[in-house]
Amino acid sequence: MKNGNKLAVGMGFGMAFGAVVGIITNNHGLWIGVGIALGASLGIILSRKKQNDNKS
């Protein structure tokens, strides 16, 4: 999977997670934003890990 795709997948999962938590806590706007941020960071971490594995 390309690095850009990992970022998009991470953001998608983060947005889904944020939407679920937002519905539960009745604070949609906050949790969707938090979910996107966490998902993007997870996607970046996964893409960097894959790049480091390829260099070894």
Sequence and secondary structure as in RCSB ss.txt:
>XXXX:A:sequence
MKNGNKLAVGMGFGMAFGAVVGIITNNHGLWIGVGIALGASLGIILSRKKQNDNKS
>XXXX:A:secstr
  HHHHHHHHHHHHHHHHHHHHHHHT HHHHHHHHHHHHHHHHHHHHHHHHHHHH 
